[in-house]
Amino acid sequence: MTSIKLNTSIPGPRSKALVRRSADAVARGVSQLTPIFVEHSEGAVIEDVDGNRFLDLAGGIGCLNVGHRDPGVVNALHAQADRFLHTCFMVTPYESYVRVCEKLNALAPGSTPKKTILLNSGAEAVENAIKIARAYTKRPGVICFEDGFHGRTLLALSLTSKTQPYKAGFEPFASDIYRVPYAYCYRCSYSLTYPDCQLHCAHHLEDTFKRVVAAESVAAIIAEPVLGEGGFVPPPQEWLGVLADICRRHGILLIADEVQSGFGRTGKLFACEHSGVEPDLIVSAKSLGGGLPLAAVTGKAHIMDNTAPGSLGGTFGGNPLACEAALATLDALDKNQLYKQAMTLGSQFRNRALRWKEIFPCVGDVRGIGAMQAIELILPDGTPDSNTTKQLTRYCYAHGVILVTAGTYSNVIRILMPLVITEEQMDEALEVMESGFESITGLFAARVSYDAVTR
């Protein structure tokens, strides 16, 4: 039985009406990637207001690793709603906040004792991580990476790399921010090739300390263990470890931004675990709340406790509903074996996508870790192809699959399906994507059974 069901052309009449209402009521700066208005969702399926059903490979941009309306999350929310909705943890605290912090402290990589603060969003968590790093080191500077994304509030936006549509027109930005190339091997900033490069991009930080900003002025280096919005770029496995060594050598804190890569997406709770690295601070959000807004900074206890009482917090940070959802989410990741499922789904996608790379010249690169997978689309000369990327996403949502793009040049398709998607549903979605490539390029793939390689 197929999960996709299309009763109308896409968008349907009720979605079209809501698109018009949205244009009249919602500020223009809030864009919508698809003209599909949601009525109901379950697992990996979204049903719109016109009764059309879609397979969701966007997952609320990575917020639904445990799926839409996970039963444990829904039950926890109902139970909490019957007790109380808000008190502010800083005024009249509650146990669920403490339990989430205890869980994250225990689950964070490394043996150093940890402590956690809870916040509302990834951007807010990034800002607080920088505050904590500056307070601990008594230094102002922060080094971030090209193609990185850390949020849209002022300090977070200063760290974010992509100019359009995120930064243009919002200047001036925060000071003491320094940007260096990421380990983006497909488009190496130094025109080198891994592994012959010997991780030049990481070791080049020592030159940055001599020519751009002194090491003794740098509080932290903030890095995504896998680029998110920047194009789902996994660096070489040892890259993060080299950064950690450089940070230790110079008394700099390493902040791992795990907002999009965390909570099972790469097959482990945090992507930095693949490198065997214990960051000083970990920023998490998105799938932590199982669909509710929740973020965290988890760090080494002696660093986290360096700030004065009252210096960290926020009115809604660690809202009791979101805390209960997070506890249920962490349980669901284990109970449903979603770490293992992430690896299975990632292999299923890669097997298909690598074949596309052989057939369709526009597929330049296939990359990822676990279920954090992507394809980068290119023109014949190897330059980014955002037009085909846009055409493919439009074809797919018109045929029942919701996709989101990524990359500084908007030429990457990133895969963020809920990890509860079945392999049959995933195969159905991949069939639509393959049909999209065939329609756009005029090239046709010989249809074969993928059972042997995906199950």
C-alpha positions as a printed Julia matrix, in Angstrom:
455×3 Matrix{Float64}:
  0.0    0.0     0.0
  1.38   3.41   -0.93
  1.58   6.23    1.61
  1.33   9.0    -0.99
 -2.22   9.94   -1.94
 -3.02  12.91   -4.21
 -6.65  13.93   -4.51
 -6.04  17.3    -6.16
 -3.36  19.08   -8.09
 -0.73  20.53   -5.75
 -1.4   22.93   -4.18
 -5.05  22.08   -3.71
 -7.83  24.7    -3.52
 -7.83  25.04    0.28
 -4.04  25.35    0.39
 -4.2   27.99   -2.37
 -6.7   29.99   -0.34
 -4.46  29.8     2.72
 -1.45  30.87    0.64
 -3.38  34.02   -0.29
 -4.39  34.65    3.33
 -0.8   34.11    4.45
  0.48  36.64    1.92
 -1.94  39.22    3.35
 -1.28  38.47    7.02
  2.28  37.19    7.47
  5.39  39.34    7.06
  7.08  38.81    3.68
 10.36  37.84    5.34
  8.8   34.58    6.58
  8.96  32.37    3.51
  7.29  29.01    2.91
  9.2   26.33    1.04
  6.03  24.58   -0.16
  2.46  25.81   -0.75
  1.09  22.93    1.33
 -0.91  23.68    4.5
 -0.97  20.85    7.03
 -4.09  19.33    8.56
 -2.69  16.19   10.17
  0.57  14.27   10.51
  1.62  10.85   11.72
  5.01   9.13   11.64
  6.54  10.18    8.32
  3.3   11.2     6.61
  1.73  14.66    6.36
 -1.87  15.19    5.22
 -2.8   18.63    3.92
 -6.05  20.58    4.2
 -7.17  19.17    0.84
 -6.78  15.55    1.95
 -3.53  14.94    0.04
 -0.92  12.74    1.74
  2.82  13.35    1.44
  5.92  11.53    2.56
  7.93  13.97    4.65
 11.68  14.02    3.96
 12.03  17.43    5.61
 10.99  16.59    9.18
 10.29  20.19   10.15
 13.91  20.9     9.13
 15.26  18.19   11.38
 12.96  18.55   14.4
 11.14  15.23   14.09
 13.7   12.45   14.29
 11.23  10.39   16.37
  8.44  11.14   13.9
  5.31  13.24   13.78
  3.2   12.76   16.89
  5.29  10.05   18.51
  2.86   8.29   20.89
  5.15   8.69   23.89
  5.59  12.4    23.21
  1.85  12.93   22.73
  0.98  11.04   25.93
  3.57  13.0    27.91
  2.13  16.29   26.64
 -1.41  15.32   27.58
 -0.31  14.3    31.07
  1.65  17.52   31.62
 -1.17  19.71   30.27
 -3.39  18.29   33.04
 -0.87  19.4    35.68
  0.49  22.86   34.74
  1.68  24.71   31.64
  4.16  27.33   32.83
  5.7   28.67   36.01
  9.22  29.73   34.85
 11.93  27.45   36.17
 13.81  30.44   37.59
 10.83  31.34   39.81
  9.11  28.11   40.82
 11.12  25.18   39.44
  9.89  21.69   38.49
 11.44  18.25   38.3
 11.21  17.66   34.53
 13.73  20.45   33.84
 16.19  18.77   36.21
 15.54  15.34   34.66
 16.27  16.61   31.13
 19.53  18.17   32.34
 20.5   14.96   34.14
 19.8   12.93   30.99
 21.81  15.22   28.72
 24.69  15.34   31.21
 24.81  11.54   31.34
 24.51  11.11   27.55
 27.04  13.76   26.49
 30.32  12.26   25.25
 33.35  12.13   27.51
 33.94  11.38   31.18
 34.22  14.98   32.45
 31.27  15.91   34.73
 28.66  17.94   32.82
 25.96  20.51   33.52
 23.17  21.85   31.26
 20.94  24.87   30.76
 17.69  24.7    28.79
 16.56  27.34   26.31
 14.03  27.84   23.51
 15.88  27.6    20.2
 19.18  26.68   18.59
 20.08  30.33   18.05
 19.44  31.13   21.71
 21.58  28.18   22.76
 24.42  29.31   20.47
 24.32  32.8    21.97
 24.47  31.39   25.49
 27.32  29.04   24.61
 29.34  32.03   23.38
 28.51  33.95   26.56
 29.67  31.02   28.69
 32.89  30.65   26.68
 33.71  34.34   26.94
 32.98  34.38   30.67
 35.18  31.35   31.28
 38.17  32.34   29.14
 37.94  36.11   29.66
 38.57  36.44   25.92
 36.38  38.09   23.25
 37.13  36.31   19.96
 35.14  33.51   18.32
 36.23  31.52   15.27
 33.53  30.03   13.06
 33.48  28.42    9.61
 32.53  29.25    6.06
 29.2   27.66    5.09
 28.27  27.3     8.76
 24.81  28.13   10.07
 24.22  29.01   13.73
 20.93  30.92   13.75
 19.3   34.25   12.95
 19.54  36.3    16.15
 22.25  38.96   16.15
 25.25  37.06   17.54
 24.16  33.79   15.94
 23.63  35.55   12.62
 27.1   37.07   12.92
 28.41  33.49   13.09
 26.22  32.3    10.19
 28.02  32.33    6.85
 25.4   32.55    4.1
 24.58  36.12    3.11
 21.37  35.65    1.07
 18.74  35.55    2.41
 19.99  35.49    5.98
 22.4   38.39    6.49
 21.94  40.95    3.72
 20.39  44.15    5.06
 20.77  43.27    8.73
 24.19  44.81    9.31
 26.09  45.72   11.47
 26.98  42.4    13.07
 28.66  41.5    16.34
 32.39  42.11   16.58
 35.27  39.72   17.26
 33.94  37.05   14.89
 36.5   35.4    12.58
 35.62  32.98    9.76
 37.85  30.26    8.28
 37.23  27.54    5.64
 35.43  24.34    6.67
 36.64  20.88    5.68
 34.41  20.88    2.58
 36.39  18.36    0.57
 34.15  18.46   -2.52
 34.82  22.2    -2.85
 38.12  22.63   -1.02
 38.94  26.28   -0.4
 42.63  25.49   -0.88
 42.18  23.37   -4.06
 43.71  20.38   -2.29
 42.61  16.74   -2.16
 42.04  14.64    0.94
 43.93  12.76    2.33
 47.02  14.13    0.56
 46.15  17.56    1.99
 46.95  16.27    5.51
 43.99  18.31    6.8
 45.54  21.6     5.75
 42.26  23.42    6.51
 42.43  22.45   10.2
 46.14  23.01   10.69
 45.86  26.37    8.91
 44.29  27.69   12.13
 47.81  28.17   13.45
 48.42  30.59   10.59
 45.11  32.32   11.41
 46.45  32.94   14.92
 49.47  34.69   13.44
 47.8   36.7    10.68
 44.18  37.34   11.71
 43.53  37.01   15.45
 45.89  36.04   18.26
 45.13  32.69   19.89
 45.17  34.32   23.33
 42.28  36.54   22.19
 40.06  33.62   21.09
 37.46  32.33   23.53
 35.99  29.57   21.38
 35.9   27.79   18.07
 32.33  26.84   17.15
 31.89  24.08   14.58
 29.12  21.88   13.26
 30.42  18.28   13.29
 28.46  17.96   10.03
 27.44  21.13    8.21
 23.66  21.52    8.27
 22.25  24.43    6.28
 25.67  24.71    4.64
 25.07  21.54    2.64
 25.27  18.43    4.88
 29.04  18.29    4.56
 30.75  15.65    6.73
 34.42  16.51    7.31
 37.09  13.81    7.42
 36.66  11.82   10.63
 39.86  13.12   12.23
 39.15  16.81   11.47
 37.22  17.54   14.67
 39.94  15.86   16.72
 42.58  18.11   15.18
 40.45  21.14   16.08
 40.13  19.84   19.64
 43.91  19.43   19.93
 44.51  22.97   18.66
 41.93  24.32   21.12
 43.55  22.53   24.07
 46.98  23.77   23.06
 45.83  27.4    23.14
 43.28  27.36   25.98
 40.38  27.81   23.55
 36.99  26.15   24.1
 35.55  23.88   21.42
 31.81  24.31   20.91
 30.03  21.59   18.93
 26.84  22.9    17.29
 24.71  19.74   17.17
 21.41  21.53   16.54
 20.72  19.65   13.3
 23.1   16.69   13.6
 22.05  15.57   17.08
 19.59  13.04   18.5
 20.19  10.07   16.28
 20.39  11.73   12.87
 23.9   10.4    12.16
 23.41   7.05   13.91
 24.67   8.31   17.26
 23.15  10.68   19.79
 25.65  13.37   18.76
 27.65  13.49   15.53
 30.86  14.41   17.39
 30.88  10.88   18.82
 31.97   9.59   15.41
 35.24  11.47   15.95
 35.74  10.39   19.55
 35.83  14.04   20.62
 34.58  15.47   23.92
 33.66  19.11   23.17
 33.83  21.65   25.95
 30.27  22.75   25.15
 27.54  21.08   23.06
 24.64  23.05   21.61
 21.5   21.05   20.87
 17.91  21.82   19.83
 15.54  20.78   17.0
 14.77  17.07   17.59
 15.44  17.34   21.32
 11.87  18.52   21.87
 10.15  15.94   19.66
  8.29  18.73   17.88
  8.24  21.3    20.68
 10.68  24.21   21.01
 13.54  23.25   23.29
 17.3   23.77   23.18
 20.21  23.12   25.48
 23.82  23.94   26.2
 25.57  20.99   27.82
 29.13  21.48   28.91
 31.9   20.59   31.28
 30.67  21.45   34.76
 33.59  23.66   35.74
 33.01  25.76   32.62
 29.22  25.92   32.99
 29.5   26.96   36.64
 31.82  29.86   35.9
 28.9   32.27   35.37
 27.11  34.0    38.23
 23.59  33.0    39.38
 21.01  34.89   37.32
 23.35  35.46   34.38
 21.8   32.68   32.29
 18.19  31.81   31.63
 14.99  33.02   30.02
 11.28  33.15   30.78
 10.24  30.14   28.71
 13.53  28.19   28.58
 12.85  24.6    29.57
  9.08  24.97   29.45
  7.48  21.99   31.3
  5.64  20.74   28.2
  8.84  20.8    26.16
 10.76  19.06   28.97
  8.26  16.21   29.12
  8.41  15.93   25.33
 12.22  15.76   25.48
 12.18  12.97   28.06
  9.76  11.0    25.89
 11.91  11.71   22.81
 15.06  10.37   24.44
 13.14   7.24   25.47
 11.76   6.78   21.94
 15.23   6.98   20.38
 16.29   3.94   22.41
 13.0    2.04   22.48
 12.51   2.23   18.71
 16.2    1.54   17.94
 16.34   4.72   15.88
 20.15   4.94   15.97
 20.3    1.64   14.09
 17.46   2.7    11.81
 19.35   5.89   10.91
 22.22   3.81    9.56
 19.86   1.55    7.61
 18.01   4.49    6.07
 21.25   6.24    5.24
 22.52   3.18    3.38
 19.21   2.85    1.56
 19.44   6.43    0.35
 23.13   6.23   -0.59
 22.69   3.06   -2.61
 20.06   4.78   -4.72
 21.76   8.18   -4.88
 25.13   6.78   -5.93
 23.37   5.15   -8.86
 21.82   8.53   -9.72
 25.33   9.96   -9.74
 26.26   7.46  -12.46
 23.16   8.18  -14.55
 22.39  11.87  -14.09
 25.31  14.28  -14.77
 23.69  16.93  -12.57
 24.4   14.84   -9.44
 27.9   15.96   -8.49
 28.3   14.58   -4.99
 26.56  12.16   -2.63
 27.58  12.49    1.0
 26.54  12.13    4.6
 26.68  10.13    7.82
 23.84   7.88    8.9
 20.52   9.4     7.92
 22.08  12.85    7.48
 22.51  12.49    3.71
 22.58  14.89    0.77
 23.16  15.2    -2.95
 24.84  18.24   -4.47
 23.65  19.24   -7.94
 25.99  20.79  -10.5
 26.12  22.21  -14.01
 28.3   20.55  -16.68
 31.26  22.74  -15.68
 30.97  21.66  -12.04
 29.53  24.92  -10.74
 26.48  24.83   -8.42
 23.1   24.19  -10.07
 20.39  25.8    -7.96
 17.88  25.77  -10.81
 17.69  21.98  -11.11
 17.59  21.77   -7.33
 14.54  24.02   -7.27
 12.89  22.11  -10.12
 13.4   18.8    -8.32
 11.89  19.99   -5.04
  8.87  21.37   -6.93
  8.43  18.14   -8.9
  8.63  16.1    -5.72
  6.08  18.02   -3.67
  3.74  18.02   -6.68
  4.09  14.22   -6.66
  3.8   13.66   -2.93
  7.31  14.04   -1.42
  8.39  17.02    0.68
 12.07  17.97    0.34
 14.2   20.84    1.58
 17.33  22.3     0.05
 20.59  23.45    1.61
 24.0   24.83    0.71
 25.48  28.28    0.35
 24.53  28.13   -3.35
 21.12  26.47   -2.71
 22.14  23.5    -4.84
 21.94  20.7    -2.27
 19.03  18.39   -1.5
 19.22  17.34    2.15
 17.35  14.37    3.54
 15.74  14.87    6.96
 13.04  12.2     7.06
 11.76  11.13   10.45
 13.76   8.1    11.49
 10.52   6.15   11.97
  9.9    6.15    8.2
  9.67   2.56    6.96
 12.03   1.27    4.32
  9.0    0.78    2.05
  7.99   4.41    2.52
 11.55   5.53    1.89
 11.68   3.5    -1.3
  8.41   5.1    -2.4
  9.88   8.56   -1.82
 13.08   7.67   -3.69
 11.01   6.48   -6.65
  9.45   9.94   -6.84
 12.86  11.6    -6.64
 14.19   9.36   -9.41
 11.17  10.15  -11.57
 11.89  13.81  -10.93
 15.45  13.48  -12.19
 14.19  11.64  -15.26
 11.58  14.3   -15.98
 13.99  17.21  -15.56
 16.99  15.75  -17.37
 15.27  13.64  -20.02
 17.46  10.71  -18.97
 15.86   7.49  -17.76
 17.12   4.96  -15.27
 16.48   1.27  -15.77
 14.13   0.33  -12.92
 15.51  -2.49  -10.78
 14.68  -4.02   -7.43
 16.61  -2.45   -4.56
 15.56  -5.09   -2.03
 18.96  -6.76   -2.02
 20.86  -3.59   -1.13
 18.4   -1.78    1.13
 16.99  -4.5     3.37
